[in-house]
Amino acid sequence: MTGMLTVRERRDLLGVPIDPLTLGETVALCMAAVEKGEFVEVGVVNAAKIVKMRADAALRDAVTGCDVIVADGQSVVWAARVLRRPLPERVAGIDLFQRLMYMAEEQGRSVYFLGAREEVLATMVSRIRAQHPRLRIAGSRNGYFADDEAPAIADAIKGSGADLLFLGMTSPKKEVFVATHGERTGAKVVHGVGGSFDVLAGVVKRAPRAWQRMGMEWLYRALQEPRRLGGRYLTTNAAFIRLVAGEWARSVRSSSSTDHK
C-alpha cells in the first residue's frame, strides 16, 4: 500500500481487514491515485463474500491483497458495530462505480468496462454514453473468456490508455483477475463491480432506497430470482450471523475474564 493510501487504521472483521471510509472519501482517494499515477485495487465485501473467503483461499488472498477494502453490504456495517469495530457507512460497489464515472467525466479521465454478456454490455455502454456524454470510454469487452486469454485482455486494456477499469464479473473471477493482472492493465484504479453492469443496463432492477437502508437489498434480489439466489442468500446470511454471534460471544467471555482478574 502506498503512502497516500495509509488513511487510517483498518478494522478487522472476522479476519477481513476493512477500511473505515465513507463513499466520498473512497472516491476522493481513487481520483487522487489517478492524478498521482498510483495504482489502486478496490475490494468490496458483503456478508456472502466474507463467508466464501473462509473456504476459498484464492478469493481471500485476492480480496485481502487489495489496497482499499470497503463494506459493500449493510450487514457488514451492522456487524462491525456489534463487534465494536465501527465503520462510518456502507460503500456500495455500484454507488462507488457511478460516482467514479461522474468524476472521470468531470476530470477528463478515461474508463474501460470488462464484464457481462455482450448484449448487456452494449446496452449499458449505450446508456452510459447518453447519461455521461463527455465521459471518455477507452473501450469495453464482455466477461466471457478463458483464463489463458486474460493476459492478452490486460494488454488490450493497457493499449486503450484507460485510467479506470471496471469489472462486471462474479466472484472470485473478478478478484483473481485484478490480483493477477490488475497492474498489467495500466489502469490506475481497478474496481470490481459485480452485477452492476446488469443493473445499469436495465436487466436487473436495483432495490429501492428504503430496502437498501434496511439492509434488505439481498432479499429484493432474491425475490427477483428466487430459484437461483434464494437458497444461496439464506445459506450465506445464516452462516454470517453464526460467525458474528460466535465472535461476539468470544469477545464477551474475554472481557468477562479480564474483569475478574
C-alpha positions as CSV (number, residue, x, y, z in Angstrom):
1,M,0.0,0.0,0.0
2,T,1.4,3.4,-1.0
3,G,1.9,6.2,1.5
4,M,-1.0,8.1,0.0
5,L,-3.3,5.2,1.0
6,T,-2.4,4.9,4.6
7,V,-5.5,6.9,5.6
8,R,-6.4,5.4,9.0
9,E,-6.2,2.1,10.8
10,R,-8.2,-0.7,9.3
11,R,-10.9,-2.6,11.2
12,D,-10.6,-6.4,11.4
13,L,-13.9,-8.0,10.9
14,L,-13.9,-11.8,11.1
15,G,-10.4,-11.9,9.8
16,V,-11.1,-9.4,7.0
17,P,-9.4,-6.0,7.1
18,I,-11.8,-3.2,6.1
19,D,-11.0,0.5,5.6
20,P,-13.3,2.8,7.7
21,L,-14.1,5.1,4.8
22,T,-17.2,6.9,3.6
23,L,-18.2,6.8,-0.1
24,G,-17.0,10.4,-0.6
25,E,-13.6,9.6,1.0
26,T,-13.2,6.5,-1.2
27,V,-14.0,8.4,-4.3
28,A,-11.5,11.2,-3.4
29,L,-8.8,8.6,-2.6
30,C,-9.3,6.8,-6.0
31,M,-9.3,10.1,-8.0
32,A,-6.1,11.2,-6.2
33,A,-4.5,7.9,-7.2
34,V,-5.4,8.7,-10.9
35,E,-4.0,12.2,-10.5
36,K,-0.7,10.9,-9.0
37,G,-0.4,7.9,-11.3
38,E,-0.6,5.4,-8.4
39,F,-2.2,2.0,-8.7
40,V,-5.2,1.2,-6.5
41,E,-7.1,-2.0,-6.3
42,V,-10.5,-1.5,-4.7
43,G,-12.1,-4.5,-3.0
44,V,-15.7,-4.6,-1.7
45,V,-17.0,-7.1,0.8
46,N,-20.5,-8.2,1.8
47,A,-21.8,-10.9,4.1
48,A,-21.7,-13.6,1.4
49,K,-18.2,-12.8,0.3
50,I,-16.9,-12.9,3.9
51,V,-18.4,-16.3,4.3
52,K,-16.9,-17.5,0.9
53,M,-13.5,-16.2,1.8
54,R,-13.2,-18.6,4.7
55,A,-13.3,-21.6,2.4
56,D,-11.7,-20.1,-0.7
57,A,-8.1,-19.2,-0.2
58,A,-7.7,-17.7,-3.7
59,L,-10.6,-15.4,-3.1
60,R,-9.4,-14.5,0.4
61,D,-5.9,-13.7,-0.8
62,A,-7.2,-11.6,-3.8
63,V,-9.5,-9.5,-1.6
64,T,-7.1,-9.0,1.4
65,G,-4.4,-8.0,-1.1
66,C,-6.5,-5.0,-2.3
67,D,-5.2,-1.5,-1.5
68,V,-8.7,-0.4,-0.4
69,I,-11.3,-2.7,1.1
70,V,-14.8,-1.2,1.8
71,A,-18.0,-2.6,3.3
72,D,-20.4,-3.2,0.3
73,G,-23.1,-4.7,2.5
74,Q,-25.2,-3.0,5.2
75,S,-25.0,-6.2,7.3
76,V,-21.2,-5.8,7.4
77,V,-21.6,-2.3,8.8
78,W,-24.0,-3.6,11.4
79,A,-21.8,-6.5,12.3
80,A,-18.8,-4.1,12.7
81,R,-20.9,-2.0,15.1
82,V,-21.9,-5.1,17.2
83,L,-18.3,-6.2,17.4
84,R,-17.2,-2.7,18.4
85,R,-15.1,-2.1,15.3
86,P,-17.4,0.5,13.7
87,L,-17.4,1.6,10.1
88,P,-18.7,5.0,9.1
89,E,-21.1,3.8,6.4
90,R,-21.8,1.3,3.7
91,V,-19.9,1.9,0.5
92,A,-21.9,0.0,-2.1
93,G,-19.9,-1.1,-5.1
94,I,-22.5,0.2,-7.6
95,D,-22.6,3.7,-5.9
96,L,-18.8,3.9,-6.0
97,F,-18.9,2.8,-9.6
98,Q,-21.3,5.6,-10.6
99,R,-19.6,8.3,-8.6
100,L,-16.2,7.4,-10.1
101,M,-17.7,7.6,-13.6
102,Y,-19.1,11.1,-12.8
103,M,-15.7,12.2,-11.5
104,A,-14.0,10.7,-14.5
105,E,-16.3,12.7,-16.8
106,E,-15.7,15.9,-14.8
107,Q,-11.9,15.5,-14.9
108,G,-11.5,14.2,-18.4
109,R,-10.3,10.7,-17.4
110,S,-11.0,7.6,-19.5
111,V,-12.7,4.3,-18.4
112,Y,-12.8,0.7,-19.6
113,F,-15.6,-1.8,-19.0
114,L,-14.9,-5.5,-18.7
115,G,-17.6,-8.0,-18.0
116,A,-21.2,-9.2,-18.5
117,R,-22.7,-10.7,-21.7
118,E,-22.1,-8.9,-25.0
119,E,-25.7,-7.7,-25.3
120,V,-25.8,-6.5,-21.7
121,L,-22.5,-4.7,-22.1
122,A,-23.6,-3.0,-25.3
123,T,-26.8,-1.8,-23.7
124,M,-25.0,-0.5,-20.6
125,V,-22.4,1.4,-22.7
126,S,-25.2,3.0,-24.8
127,R,-27.0,4.1,-21.7
128,I,-23.8,5.5,-20.1
129,R,-23.0,7.4,-23.2
130,A,-26.4,9.0,-23.0
131,Q,-26.1,9.9,-19.3
132,H,-22.4,10.9,-19.4
133,P,-21.9,12.4,-22.9
134,R,-18.4,13.8,-22.1
135,L,-17.1,10.6,-20.5
136,R,-14.2,9.2,-22.4
137,I,-14.8,5.4,-22.9
138,A,-11.5,3.9,-23.8
139,G,-13.1,0.5,-24.6
140,S,-15.1,-2.4,-23.4
141,R,-15.2,-6.2,-23.6
142,N,-17.6,-8.9,-22.4
143,G,-16.6,-11.0,-19.4
144,Y,-16.6,-14.4,-21.1
145,F,-13.1,-15.5,-21.6
146,A,-10.8,-18.4,-20.7
147,D,-8.1,-18.0,-18.1
148,D,-5.3,-18.2,-20.7
149,E,-6.9,-15.2,-22.6
150,A,-6.6,-12.9,-19.5
151,P,-3.0,-11.6,-20.2
152,A,-3.9,-10.5,-23.7
153,I,-7.1,-8.8,-22.4
154,A,-5.0,-7.0,-19.8
155,D,-2.6,-5.9,-22.6
156,A,-5.5,-4.6,-24.7
157,I,-6.8,-2.6,-21.8
158,K,-3.3,-1.1,-21.3
159,G,-3.2,-0.3,-25.0
160,S,-6.5,1.6,-24.6
161,G,-4.9,4.0,-22.2
162,A,-7.8,3.7,-19.7
163,D,-7.4,5.5,-16.3
164,L,-10.1,3.5,-14.5
165,L,-11.1,-0.1,-15.1
166,F,-14.5,-1.5,-14.0
167,L,-15.0,-5.3,-13.9
168,G,-18.6,-6.5,-14.1
169,M,-17.9,-10.1,-13.3
170,T,-18.8,-12.5,-10.5
171,S,-16.6,-13.6,-7.6
172,P,-14.0,-15.0,-7.4
173,K,-13.2,-14.4,-11.1
174,K,-13.0,-10.6,-10.9
175,E,-10.9,-10.6,-7.7
176,V,-8.5,-13.2,-9.2
177,F,-8.2,-11.2,-12.4
178,V,-7.4,-8.0,-10.5
179,A,-4.9,-9.7,-8.3
180,T,-3.2,-11.4,-11.2
181,H,-3.4,-8.9,-14.0
182,G,-4.6,-5.6,-12.4
183,E,-1.3,-3.7,-12.7
184,R,-0.7,-5.1,-16.1
185,T,-3.8,-3.3,-17.4
186,G,-2.1,0.1,-16.9
187,A,-5.3,1.4,-15.2
188,K,-4.7,3.4,-12.1
189,V,-7.9,2.4,-10.4
190,V,-9.4,-1.1,-10.8
191,H,-12.8,-1.7,-9.2
192,G,-14.7,-5.0,-9.4
193,V,-18.4,-4.0,-9.5
194,G,-20.1,-7.5,-9.7
195,G,-23.6,-7.4,-11.2
196,S,-23.7,-3.6,-11.6
197,F,-23.5,-3.9,-15.4
198,D,-26.8,-5.8,-15.3
199,V,-28.4,-3.0,-13.2
200,L,-27.1,-0.1,-15.3
201,A,-28.2,-2.0,-18.5
202,G,-31.7,-2.3,-17.0
203,V,-31.6,-6.1,-17.0
204,V,-31.8,-6.3,-13.2
205,K,-33.7,-3.7,-11.1
206,R,-31.9,-2.4,-8.0
207,A,-33.7,-2.4,-4.7
208,P,-35.5,0.9,-3.7
209,R,-33.6,3.1,-1.2
210,A,-35.8,2.1,1.7
211,W,-34.8,-1.6,1.2
212,Q,-31.2,-0.5,0.9
213,R,-31.3,1.4,4.2
214,M,-32.9,-1.6,6.0
215,G,-30.1,-3.8,4.7
216,M,-32.6,-5.9,2.7
217,E,-31.2,-5.4,-0.8
218,W,-30.2,-9.1,-0.8
219,L,-33.9,-10.1,-0.2
220,Y,-35.1,-7.8,-3.1
221,R,-32.6,-9.5,-5.4
222,A,-33.6,-13.0,-4.1
223,L,-37.3,-12.2,-4.8
224,Q,-36.4,-11.3,-8.4
225,E,-34.5,-14.6,-8.9
226,P,-35.8,-16.9,-6.2
227,R,-34.6,-20.2,-7.8
228,R,-31.1,-19.0,-8.5
229,L,-30.5,-16.7,-5.5
230,G,-33.0,-17.6,-2.7
231,G,-31.2,-20.6,-1.2
232,R,-27.8,-19.1,-1.7
233,Y,-28.6,-15.9,0.1
234,L,-30.3,-17.7,3.0
235,T,-27.4,-20.1,3.5
236,T,-24.7,-17.4,3.4
237,N,-26.6,-15.0,5.6
238,A,-27.2,-17.7,8.2
239,A,-23.5,-18.5,8.1
240,F,-22.6,-14.9,8.5
241,I,-24.9,-14.4,11.5
242,R,-23.4,-17.5,13.2
243,L,-19.8,-16.1,12.6
244,V,-20.8,-12.7,14.1
245,A,-22.6,-14.3,17.0
246,G,-19.6,-16.5,17.7
247,E,-17.1,-13.6,17.6
248,W,-19.4,-11.5,19.8
249,A,-19.6,-14.4,22.4
250,R,-15.8,-14.8,22.4
251,S,-15.3,-11.0,23.0
252,V,-17.8,-11.1,25.9
253,R,-16.0,-14.0,27.5
254,S,-12.7,-12.4,27.0
255,S,-14.0,-9.1,28.6
256,S,-15.5,-11.0,31.5
257,S,-12.3,-12.9,32.2
258,T,-10.3,-9.7,32.1
259,D,-12.7,-8.0,34.5
260,H,-12.3,-10.9,37.0
261,K,-8.5,-10.7,37.1
